[in-house]
Amino acid sequence: MVKTNDILALNQEATGFDLTTYLKQRQQVIEAELDRSLPIGKPEKIYESMRYSLLAGGKRLRPILCLASCELIGGTLEMALPAACALEMIHTMSLIHDDLPAMDNDDYRRGKLTNHKVFGDDIAILAGDGLLAYAFEYVATQTRNVPPQQILEVVARLGRTVGAAGLVGGQVLDLESEGRTDITTDILTFIHTHKTGALLETSVLAGAILAGASPEDRERLSRYAQRIGLAFQIVDDILDITATQEELGKTAGKDVRAQKATYPSLWGLEASQTQAQQLVDAAVAELAAYGSLADPLRAIARFITTRKH
């Protein structure tokens, strides 16, 4: 793959849009809001555990997508920030639970010891539960200057995304597929459309819904999000093979050791890279109607196939 910094520089030269600066600014806004959103309460241990993972860094891709789509449709950062934080709370919950011994049994996440390694399995499970519940509360009570019907729609969409029809269902099938040799591309795509793609799609659509997006806007953004979601997972599968633990911030090569079907195992590395790029190109094409307003979403899509962690 081409170096990420080279791609970012070429993108800026071609469009005048500086993704590096954009991501840094948005990450600062999100980090400050996440920190403010979850002060230490009693019992302190559960709040410390929740904050340990929630504030552990990361790309903050999901909340940034939420903010970008809201602004694309004409909304403001303030309208979308609570939903953006809720999306990161839900994502963090999924990582805490995914790392547990009963799931993927990982020791590192975002370059730090996983939650259960620091606080124990019991507190880690409860921290994930706490973050999931608080995500819904935060959207419902903190969203301002948005019609109640649009807030309700976002809350309902979050529920479906994280449940058996979304993330949970994908995780179940992912666990059941370990060690099997009969996993097809269709099955693998179903797993990742639900386990990874569903939350990315909701991240994009939540911001748009809060800003009052039309049905046509929602359809375009949904197709955009579905394509970048699948591309994101293909690149994750590639990085599990090609990147180091230091680059990933988590254990490298664990998919191979767990005998999981991945896109590279089915297609090979080169074909997987080609497919990810084709998905990103198709996603970017969905944004043609928005002109320069969609530069953040275009740049994020291209960044997905060039990232190293």
Secondary structure as GFF3:
##gff-version 3
##sequence-region A 1 309
A	DSSP	alpha_helix	4	15	.	.	.	ID=ss1
A	DSSP	alpha_helix	19	37	.	.	.	ID=ss2
A	DSSP	alpha_helix	44	54	.	.	.	ID=ss3
A	DSSP	alpha_helix	61	73	.	.	.	ID=ss4
A	DSSP	alpha_helix	77	98	.	.	.	ID=ss5
A	DSSP	beta_strand	108	109	.	.	.	ID=ss6
A	DSSP	beta_strand	112	113	.	.	.	ID=ss7
A	DSSP	alpha_helix	115	119	.	.	.	ID=ss8
A	DSSP	alpha_helix	121	142	.	.	.	ID=ss9
A	DSSP	alpha_helix	148	162	.	.	.	ID=ss10
A	DSSP	alpha_helix	167	177	.	.	.	ID=ss11
A	DSSP	alpha_helix	185	192	.	.	.	ID=ss12
A	DSSP	pi_helix	193	197	.	.	.	ID=ss13
A	DSSP	alpha_helix	198	210	.	.	.	ID=ss14
A	DSSP	alpha_helix	215	242	.	.	.	ID=ss15
A	DSSP	alpha_helix	245	248	.	.	.	ID=ss16
A	DSSP	alpha_helix	254	257	.	.	.	ID=ss17
A	DSSP	alpha_helix	263	267	.	.	.	ID=ss18
A	DSSP	alpha_helix	269	285	.	.	.	ID=ss19
A	DSSP	three_ten_helix	288	294	.	.	.	ID=ss20
A	DSSP	alpha_helix	295	304	.	.	.	ID=ss21
###
